[in-house]
Amino acid sequence: MPAGAETAFSMRGSLFRKNLLTALLLAPAALWLVVFLVLPFVAIAIFSVGERAPEGGYQAALTFAQYANLPARATAFWNTMVLAPVGAFACLIVAYPVAYYLALRAPQRWRLILLALIVIPFWTSLLMRTYAWMYILGGRGIPALLAYVGIEDLRLINTPGAVLLGIVYGYLPLMILPIYVSLERLDRRLLEASADLGATPLSTFIGVTLRLSLPGVMTGFSLVMILLLGEYLIPTLLGGGKVFFIGNALVDLFLQSRNWPFGSAIAITLVLVSVVVLIVANRISTRLSGARRVDLI
Amino acid sequence: MRAFVVAVFAFLYLPIALVVLFSFNAGHHASEFTGFSVQWYGKALSNPFLVEALKNSLFIATTSALLAAVCGTAAALGLQRVGARTRALFDALLGAAIVVPGVVIGISTLVALVQLFAVVNPFLASLWPTDQPPRLALGYGSIIAAHGLFSMALVTMIVGTRLSSLDRNLVEASSDLYATPLTTFRSIVLPQIMPAVVAGFLLAFTFSFDDFIVAFFVAGAQTTLPIYVFASIRRGVTPEINAIATIVLAASVLLVLLAQSQLGRRKPSP
């Protein structure tokens, strides 16, 4: 807002009042962020270089023993590091055609309705949606139906495949939305130009559509991947204790075996991996959109 | 491609549809639908633990969403008035609040609060005149605060987006016409950002009502609906859970649709 023609004196007073108001507006949020985001993070950082007290809990120390001990949970790390990218990639394969159809092919009057149908599952309880698959894949669901037609003893639930299915089901909407947004913004004249210049539909798709939607793809991929790194419900319910994720290790260390320093070290590692994923995705996105600018000139 | 898209939509909605269908099943098993019945709803709603968990969840979701809506909107308004540096710092923290996995938010809040209580409780006890000093513990408060963190970040972003597309001319016209800043805010800014605030509140409510993992760590002795459902699923799938799932899904869908219609509302044209 313009200060208007005020004298220097009253301007100083109103400036003070303006700053006070700004501070008051920001104070609750700032307090919240500091007390429930920054301080907790500092707390687990301190815990992660500490030692486990004999009765469980924390004993002050400055050691990297907890980090050196990370291989003790190698299986959880391995499962997560394999199933998170594989799951995100599977999501991508299913999501891309849907986003493409919604952005470029769907009839206008259907577009918003279809989009809403994608968003709704994302905001409904992941627990309930995962439970639905547990119900379907469990002994009295599909296996019972298959038994009618003679296929006996088929184990669907508590397998890595079931976990992968749950992952695709749970995170598909989150992958579709950013790809849809990048495709929707795409300048359609580029597609016509490409076709006019004699490109086949396939080379137009690869050279123009896919290329220009890559930032959306990267956003979706990194979002899904980061959320999967901390996933607990899907491996627990559909993997049945056989497919352990980092999330399962954390629940075990904090709520059952009460080894908080070791759990903190794992949590810090998890956050660091997430940050690396974000930075790499960001780099790739920037490079891609940089390339886009050059292409357009 | 259309067939593929149809198949994906079926994939998204069939499992939910099955749960809803079998919540009305007279029989016990998913393999056979033996007749229509609402008995599982009756069973679910006469379970005192379940009703208690539902009440807790409603209270926690309402409180955290209200706090988030107020603080988040205030923050979005405040961020319009600060320099680029402060803004970038806030944006980074708000982004972190949204992106950091729930499991990490849950454990770090647990660790920090347990340490904090270990310091504060003896201090309170030493100050308190009677023998029964108040003791801080995990419970409603910690769940509300932890849920509110994500929700507040969400509201700040949604309202911030709306504020940045707000018609500046109207604000300037209003102050040129000698309206006080408060009047300008009440009659120009607030009506334009209200749909975003309401949508933020509804999404925050849905998030809190649905969240399992954060509450799992910081709930202490309290039970929320997702925690109760998770525990009973682990004991074994029963048709009762189908009934609860149907109620929760219906409530979430309703809230999301409401939020979307609020966000989709055109701002009044000048």
Interface residues (C-beta under 8 A of the other chain):
Chain A: M1 P2 K18 L21 T22 A23 L24 L25 L26 P28 A29 A30 W32 L33 V35 F36 L37 V38 L39 P40 F41 V42 A43 I44 F47 V94 P97 V98 Y100 Y101 L102 R105 L114 A116 L117 I118 V119 I120 P121 W123 T124 S125 L126 L127 M128 R129 Y131 A132 W133 M134 Y135 I136 G138 R140 G141 A144 L145 Y169 L172 P173 L223 I226 L227 L229 G230 E231 Y232 L233 L237 I246 G247 L250 V251 F254 L255 W260 G263 S264 A267 L270 V271 S274 L278
Chain B: M1 R2 F4 V5 V8 F9 F11 L12 Y13 P15 I16 L18 V19 F22 H29 A30 S31 V70 C71 G72 A74 A75 L77 G78 L79 R81 V82 F90 L93 L94 A96 A97 V99 V100 P101 G102 V103 V104 I105 I107 S108 T109 L110 V111 A112 L113 Q115 A145 A146 G148 L149 M152 T156 V171 E172 S175 P181 L203 T206 F207 F209 D210 F212 I213 F216 F217 P226 V229 F230 I233 V237 I241 N242 A245 V248 L249 S252 V253 L255 V256 L257 Q260
